[in-house]
Amino acid sequence: MSVDRTTAPTREAAPGGQPFETAKGRWITSWNPEDPHQWNGGGSAIARRNLQWSIACEFLGFVVWQLWSIVVVYLPAAGFTFTTSQLFWLISMPSLVGATLRIPYTFMVPRFGGRNWTVVSALLLLIPSVGLAVCVSNPETPFGVLLTVAALAGFGGGNFASSMANITFFYPAREKGWALGLNAAGGNIGAAVAQLVVPVVIALGAVGTLNLPLAGVIWIPLILLAAFGAWKYMDNLTSAKSDVAGSLAALREPHLWIMAVLYIGTFGSFIGFAGVFPKLIVDVFPDFSTFALGPATLSLAFLGPLVGSLARPYGGRLADRFGGAVITVCAFAVMAAAALAVVWTLPASNFWLFLALFLVLFAAAGAGNGATFRMIPVIFARRGLLETLRGRPRGETPGKGTGTAVTETVSTARKAAAALGLISAIGAYGGFVVPQVLNASRGATGAYDAAFYGFVAAYAGMLCLTWFFYLRPSSTMGKV
């Protein structure tokens, strides 16, 4: 793909500040959201327009990413005969591939432009959508074919890294928490919408029976519409740059790995439990797996990812106000308590209590998602300040407090964007780990208790990690 950044630019007014210019191919130069005159002189409207279409495309990415978590539940009724372990692999494979794709997707925005790559990544969603429709139409389809098509759904998971890396360039540091939270929540909510809509459509589409191919077909027109909207209304930024060498250098940054671990705990839990929640309900409370909705059926599993998605931007907003580390610690505490309560209350065989506890778990994970993502650009901005102030008298550590006063240079913004993509990639492997841990627990003990005790221990460890590096009074990072 060639990128044309030439031709006569159109200058946009920004009274009192540096103007930005728009060239052919919707390339914007001299973009600086930290300049209040530029931001208030039209920059905020441009950022908002790009955010809206980014959300639309990322929403469909999450829809496609999560389709197999729903379809798997209906495969036995459609005539497919697979083992429980095979079903868990169909659930977790999209997360494994999606997490891996996030690494190269991180570099696509600097290489091709945020608008251009959003169009391409949206159109790639047509492949797993059509593939699912074809392979589930025949119960004789081999498991290997279904697993391959499920892996292609990972295209939807990869979208997140490029989308977040793109949007972070459009907003000033003081508004990144809310903007990134909205962008992520708009995508995350696709998991909930898919789990709500697909069971209804596949039943209604066959007049009360099953028509599994519709699970993929119904999203094709929306994918085409989103790709067109991104092409027509989004922009590329010449300042949205990173390089492989710089990103490899970022891998040597200890805080990148610390935040990746924390993101496994927050986002990994969200996407992992979102994928496995429909099957957990079927296994633990089969009588409540579906509810009649006229000729169709409805699964309440969609409530989990819905609550988690809605909580995410508020986690980012709370992080803007109180600091991301404080909100992240609270999130892990609630997640540990909810997971422990799930294990202790399972013998009561109360579905509604089970559902309520999981909704608390999802809400805490969602808020933690927003908070941890807000921490990343603040940490990198502060690290840049610390490096420039080396050699100053002891005690002149910049940016103590909540971190809301930290601003970004173009250099730190690029490092933060690369870190956002890499951390989102590593954290997304939690979407593979959670189902596989549950699968291992069920296979070894016949129950899920051991897996949940493991999750509780992991959340407690991540809580301590967050406090040690980002809340401890003697930490060089202070509160972020």
N, C-alpha and C positions, 0 to 999 in steps of 0.2 A: 504494500500500500504506500503510495507516495503522498507526501504532505506538502501542500502549497500554502506558504505563509507570506507570499508576495502580493503585489498589486497595491494600488493607492489605498492607504488606510483612511478610515473615517474617525475623526477625533471626537471624543465624548467630553462634554463640558464637566469640569469638576472645580467650581469656583474656589480659589484659595489654595488648591492642591495641584498635584501632578495629573494632567489628563491622561486617560487611557485611549487606545486606538483599536478599531476593529478592521481587520483586513479580510481578504477573500478566504473562504473556507471557515468563516466565523472564528478567526483567530484574534484574540485580544492581547495587546501588548501593554506594557507599563502598568499592569494591574497591581494595586497595593491596597488591600482592604484595611490595613492599619492606618491609612491616611483618612481622617474623618471627613475631609472635604470631598475626596473622591467617593468615599462610601456613601455619604449623604447626597452626593450629586448624581446619583444614578447607579452606583455600584451595588447597593443593597438590593435594588430591583433585579439586576442581572443575576446576582447570587441566588435570589429567591426563585427565579425562573429556572435556573439550572438545577436547583435542589428539587423542585417539583417533578421534573422529568426524570431526574436520577432516581427519585423514590418510585416512580411508576415502573421503571425498568427493573430496579432491584426487587420490587414487590413480586414481579413475575418470575424473577430468578429464584426467589425463595419458594414460590408456588411449585415450580418445576423440581426444585431440589427436594421437596418434601412429598412429592406425589407417591413415591413407593412406600412411604410409611403408612399411607392409607390403603393403597391397592393391595398390599401384602395381607391385610386382614380379610380381604374378600377373595383371595386366590383359592382357598379350599372350596368355597361355595361355587366358584366358577369352574371347578373340575381339576384344578392343579393339585398334585400330591407331592408336597415337599415336607421335609422334616422341620422341627422347630428351629434347629440350628441354621438351616438354609434360609428360613424366613428372616432370622436375625441378620444374616449376611445381606439379604436384599435391602433391609432397612439401613444398615450401616455403611454399605458400599458407596452410596452417593456422598456421604459425609467424608469418607476417606479420600475420594477423588476430588471433591470440592475443596477440601482443605489444601490438598497438594496443588491444585490449579491456582489457588490464591497467591502463590509465590510468583509465578510468571505474570499473572494478571496485575500484580502490583506495578510492574514495569511497563505495562501497555499504555497507561495514560501519558507518561513522559515521552514515550516513543511515537504514539500516533495522535495524541490529543484526547482530552476527556470526552468531548462530543463524539468524535469519530469512533473511539473504542466502545462507547456506550451503545452506539448503533450496531456495531459488529457483535458485541457480546449478547445483545438482545436477540439478534437474528440466530445466533448459535443455539438458543433455547428451542428452536423449531426441531432440531435433530432429536433430542430425547423425548419431546412431546409426541412426535410422529412415531418414533421407535416404540414407545410404550403402547400406543394405540394398536400398532401392528402385532407386537409379540403377545399381548394378553388376549388377543382375539382367538387364539388357538391353544386349548389346554395341553396339546402335545408339544408345545414349544419347550425345548430343553432348558434345564436350569442354567446352563452356562450362557445361553443367549439372553435370558432374562437378567442375569447378573451383569452382563456386558452393557445392556441397555440401562440398567439401574446405575451403572458407573457413569454413563453419559449424562445422567441427571446432575452430576457434579458440576457441569457447566453453570448451573444456577448458583451453586455455592461460590464459585470463583468470582462471580459478578461483584460480590460484596467488597472484596479487596480493592478493585479498581474504582468502584463507586465512592468508597470512603476516601481513598487517596486523592480522588479528583475533587470532591466537595471540600476537603480541608483547605485547599488553596483559595477557595472563594470567600472564606469568612475570616474576620479578624479573631485573634486569640480569645477575646472576651466573649465571643458568641459561638465558639466552636462546640462547646458542650451541648448546647441546645440544637444547633444545626446538625451535628453529627448524630445526636440522639434521634432527631426526627428522621434523618436519612436511614439510619439503621432500623428504627421502629417501623418505618414504611416498608422496608424489606422484610423484617421479621414477621410482620402481620400477615405476610403472604402464606406463611405456614399455617396460621389459624384459618385463613379464608379457604385454603385448599382443603383442610380437614373438615370444614363446614360444608363446602359446596360439593365436593366430589361424591360423598355418599348419597346426597340428594339427587344429583344429576344422573349417576349411573343407574339408579333405580327408576327414576321418572322417565329416563330415556328409553327404557325397555318395558314400560308400563308395569312396574311392580316387580320385575325380575332384575337381573344384572346385565348391564352393558358396559363392561370395564373399559373398552376402547375410548369411550367418551371422557374418561379421566384425563386423557392426553389431548383429545381433539378440541375440547371446549376452550383451551387456552390459546390456540393458534391465532384466531383473529385479534386477540388482545396483544399478543406478542408483536404482530405486524403493526398494530396501531402505535404501540409504545416505541418501536424502532423508528417509525416515521416521525413521531413527535420529537424524539431526541435529535434526529437529523435536522428538523426544521427549526427547533427552538433553543437547543443547547449551544454552548460556546466552548472553544478550546482556549487555554491560557498558555502563552509562551513561557510564563514563569513557572508553570507546572513541570518542573524538571527534576530528575534524579539520575543517578548513574549507577551501574552495577558495582563499580569499585567502591563508591560511597556506601552503598547498601551492604556490601560485604564488610566494610569497615564497621558499619552499624551492628553487625552480628557480633563484633567484639565488645560491644557496649553492654556491661552487666545489666543495666536497667531494662534493656530490651528483653532479655531472657526472664527477668523477674516479672515484668508485665505480661509476658507470654504465658507464664505459669498462672498468673491471676486470671488471665482471659480464658484459659482452659476451664477454670473454675466457674466463671460467670457465663460467658457465651457458650462454652463447651457443654455446660449443664443445660442451658436453654435449648440448644439445637439437638442435643442428645436425647433429652427427655421429651422434646416435641416429637421427635421421630418415633420413639418407642412407646409413647403414652397410649395410643390406640391399642397396641398389642397388650400392654400391661393391663388395661381395663378388661380386655377379652379374657386374659389368663386368670386374673384375680377375681373379677366380678362379671362373669359371662352373662348373667341375667340383665346387666345394665350396659352391655356393650353398645346397644342401639336402642333407639326409641322410635316408635311409629310416628310418621309425619305424613298422614294421608297414605298414598301409595308408596311413598318413599320412606327412608330410614334416616335417622339423625344420630350421630355420635357426639357425646359431650366432650370428647377429647380435644376439640378445637378450642375450648375455653382456656386450656393451659397456655398454648402459645399466644393466644389473644391477650391474656392478662400480662404475660411477660413482655410482649411487644409494646403494649400501651405504657408499661412501667418504664421502659428504657429511656425515652426522652426526659422523663421527670427525674430519673437518676442522673442524667447529664445536667439538668438544671440545678438540682440540689448540689451537685459537684461544683458547678459554677459559683454557688453561693458559699458552701461550707468547706469545699475541698474534696477532691475525688477519693482520697485515702479514707477519710472519715466515713463516707457513704459506702465504700467498698467493704470496710470492716463490718459495718452494720449489716450489709447484705450477706456476707459469709456467716455471720452469727445467726441470722434468721434462716438461712438455707440449712445450716447444720441442725438447728432446732426442728425445722420442718421435716427433714429426712429422718431424724431420730423418732419423731412422733409418728411418722408413717409406719415404721417397723413396729413400734410399741402398740399401735392401735389396730394393726391388721387382724389380730385374733378376734376383734370385735365384729368383724365382717360387716362393717358399716360403710357402704359405698359413698354416702354423702360426706362423711367425715374424711374418707380417703381423698375424695375430689377436692374438698376444702383445703386440706393440707398441701396437696399438690399445687393448688392455685397460689397458696402462700409461697411455696418454693419457686414457682415460675415468676411471681411478682418480684421476689428478692433477686433472682437471677437476672431479670430484665433491668432492674434498677442498677444492679452491679455492672451490667454491660455498659450502660451509659456512663457510669462513674469511672470505670477503668479506662474507657476510651478517652474520656476527658483528661485523665491524668497524663496520657502519652505526650501530647504536644506541650503541655506545661513542663513536664520533666525534661524534654529535649531543649526547650527554650531556656530553662534554668541551667541545664548543663552547659549550654553555650555561654551564658553569662558567667558561670563559675570559671570556665576556661579563660575568658578574657580578663577576669579579675585575679588570676593567679599572681602571686607576688605582692598583693596588697596587704596591709596590716591585718592581723588576725581579728576576726569578728565582723569583717565587712562582707558577710555572706548576703547575696542579693535575694530578693524575692521571698523572704520569710512571710508566712501568713497563709492565706488560702490559695494563693497562686493566681487569683483573678487579675492582678495588676501586671502580670507578665505579658510582654508583647513579643512578637516573633519577627526576626529578620527573614529575608527570602531563604537564606542558607538553612536556618533552623526549621523553617516551614518544610523545606525539601526533605530534611532528615526525618522530621516527624511524619511526613507523608509516607516515606519508605518504611518507617517503623510501624505505622498503622497497618500497612499491607502485610508485612512480615508477621507481626503479632497476631493479626486476624487469621493468618494462615495456620500458625502454630496452634492458636487457641481453638480453631475449628476442628482439630483432630479429636477434641472432646466429644464431638458428635459421633465419632466412630468408637471411641473408648467406652462411653456410657452404655450403648446397647450391647457391646461385647462383654463388658463386666457383668451386666445383668444376665446375659446368655450363659457365661461361665458359672455364675452362681446358681442359676436354675439347673444347669447340667450336672453340677457337682453335688448339690444339696436338695434339689427339687423345689427350692424356694428362692425368693429374692432377698431374704434378710441379710445375708453376708455382704451382698453388693451395697445395700444401703448403709450398713455399718462402715464400709470402706469409704463411701461418699462423705459420711459425717467426719471421719478422721481427716480426709483430704480438705474439707472446708475449714476445719479447725486449724490445720497446718497453714493454709493460705491466709487465714485471718492473722495468724502470728507473723507471717512473712510481710504482710502489708504494714502492720504496726511497726515492725522492726526497721524497715527501710524508709517508710514515709510518714510515720507519726511519732516515732521515738524522739524525745526532745533533743538528743545529741546527734540525730541524723543530719547529714549535710544537706539533705533535700528539704528538711523541714516538713511542712504540710503541703501536699500537692493536690 
